[in-house]
Amino acid sequence: MPAMDAYAPEPAPIVRRKAGHLVGAWRFLRDPKASLLGKVLLALAVVYVISPIDFLPDVAPVIGWIDDVIVMVIAGTYLFRSAQRYR
């Protein structure tokens, strides 16, 4: 009987690329030589999103989330660009 891995489908290219980004981000965060400023900025972005004090209050359902989304997009973009060499 053949091994089950022989029948496993190959992951789609986008899945491999996203997995590579996540692995690179994890290695970037774990590397003691990586930019401390970058790690602090990422932590501050997460704290800002979690914090009840925002530039735009979260009381308004959609408008209040816009600043949180903008902060996370900027932080995520920075993280994935910084982690390119760790992939």
C-alpha angles and dihedrals in degrees: 000000000000121000118267091237089068089067097043111113119241111253115254115260092248091055091052091048093050091046089052090053092051093048090049092049091049092050091047092053093047097046111100090203094056121104111292089198090058092050092048092049091051091050091049090051091054091047090050092053092047094043119097089219109085139160087243112031116242091228090094103068103223104015092050092056096052095083091047091052092047092051093048093047091052092046093046092048091050091048095051093045091048092047096053093102091051095060 
